[in-house]
Amino acid sequence: MNDRRHWSEATQGIRSAEYRTELREHSPAIFATSSFVYDSAGQAARVFASEEPGYIYSRFTNPTVEAFEKRLAAMEGAEACVATASGMAAEMTLLMTLLRSGDHVLASRTLFGSTISLFNNYFVKFGVEFSYVDPCDLDAWRVGVRRNTRLLFAETPTNPLCEIVDIAALAEIAHKAGALLCVDNCFLTPALQQPLRFGADLVIHSATKFLDGQGRCVGGAVLGDRKRVGEEVFSFMRTAGPCLSPFNAWVFLKGLETLALRMQAHSAGALRLAQWLAGRPQVAKVYYPGLPDHPQHALAARQQRAGGGIVSFDLKGGKDAAFKLIDATRMLSITANLGDTRTTITHPATTTHHRIGAEARARAGIGDGLVRIAVGLEDVDDIIADLEPGLS
Ligand SMILES: Cc1ncc(COP(=O)(O)O)c(C=O)c1O
């Protein structure tokens, strides 16, 4: 069937939102221009009044950025997408558009650190309330909803413990309360999980991670329905301007072309690594949703196409053993970023989750022996060979 509505995400990532100038280039061009010109004052007036199609100014309309937005929207099954300068800019843009003083946001307690900082240090200044619950405890979400709850916010799988949040159940709780559900989908991407299909209202991305996939650019996106995102979020972007550059949009556009293939390869490598780690006597526990003994393996199989590229594990020897393992690697990159062709390794308690404090780490189950690996696209045998000396 060659109807584009029935294309798979892999095909959407390559063929949707293709554009071509009169030069007939095969690969998309980059429109590195801040503004656009008109044939007459009358045409300018008509374009500004939306009476005639046309681009105005790259803070809010640029052909390369628009192509990335349309292609990502097609992959997520969203009506609209607004691209942003970073993943954090996507969160700020969404919250600024959606919330007013007196609103309450109910969020997972396992969120990216800067997300919690954005909520607790900045949005509280404008009278928005936040509270946090165990992301896997549906009763806690039900009890946590308040009369003024406007938004439920979660990441799934969570970082770094790969817990799975039930998107359909959370959407039902949100809608019963008259609230919206937003899912941060940057760990799996639409190649492996489409939250809108399970009832979420909004999706945000850090495109910096797997959408780029090669650690080159920072960017983000907000996705959802035509009115909320296509009109309201777009209007905030037009006014405030935390926009994506055309060059970064072009890099992400090319990234989407290989996304489905890469996510399958990241997942296959992560599964092999998780299986290998599970058989090592020095490893106390492996956290990977693709393993059958993961407590939410069945839920993951329902809402994800594969396990994703992130594997975490507890070492019996605690922090000493974790540091020794990390320091003994020769090929892996010691960095907290993820979603790259290069495998990265980090010790969450002293890096990504250092700022939340020991008590919050203990509550979240992030121990001193925990190591997180974001599996890249190297041969998994070489990744295992790099880890072996530090484990034995
Ligand atoms: C889950 C998650 N959401 C959002 C962000 C923020 O994205 P960015 O770094 O592009 O601002 C990150 C960054 O690490 C992340 O891991």
The ligand as an SDF file (V2000), in Angstrom:
LIG
                    3D

 16 16  0  0  0  0  0  0  0  0999 V2000
   14.7910   12.6010   29.7310 C   0  0  0  0  0  0  0  0  0  0  0  0
   15.3350   13.9480   29.3470 C   0  0  0  0  0  0  0  0  0  0  0  0
   14.4650   14.9430   29.0650 N   0  0  0  0  0  0  0  0  0  0  0  0
   14.9060   16.1720   28.7240 C   0  0  0  0  0  0  0  0  0  0  0  0
   16.2490   16.4600   28.6630 C   0  0  0  0  0  0  0  0  0  0  0  0
   16.7010   17.8530   28.3150 C   0  0  0  0  0  0  0  0  0  0  0  0
   17.1450   17.9250   27.0020 O   0  0  0  0  0  0  0  0  0  0  0  0
   18.2520   18.9640   26.4660 P   0  0  0  0  0  0  0  0  0  0  0  0
   19.5600   18.5540   27.0750 O   0  0  0  0  0  0  0  0  0  0  0  0
   18.1970   18.7930   24.9830 O   0  0  0  0  0  0  0  0  0  0  0  0
   17.8410   20.3280   26.9050 O   0  0  0  0  0  0  0  0  0  0  0  0
   17.1890   15.4480   28.9190 C   0  0  0  0  0  0  0  0  0  0  0  0
   18.6340   15.7350   28.8240 C   0  0  0  0  0  0  0  0  0  0  0  0
   19.4870   14.9810   29.1960 O   0  0  0  0  0  0  0  0  0  0  0  0
   16.7110   14.1450   29.2830 C   0  0  0  0  0  0  0  0  0  0  0  0
   17.5610   13.1430   29.5740 O   0  0  0  0  0  0  0  0  0  0  0  0
  1  2  1  0
  2  3  1  0
  2 15  2  0
  3  4  2  0
  4  5  1  0
  5  6  1  0
  5 12  2  0
  6  7  1  0
  7  8  1  0
  8  9  2  0
  8 10  1  0
  8 11  1  0
 12 13  1  0
 12 15  1  0
 13 14  2  0
 15 16  1  0
M  END
$$$$
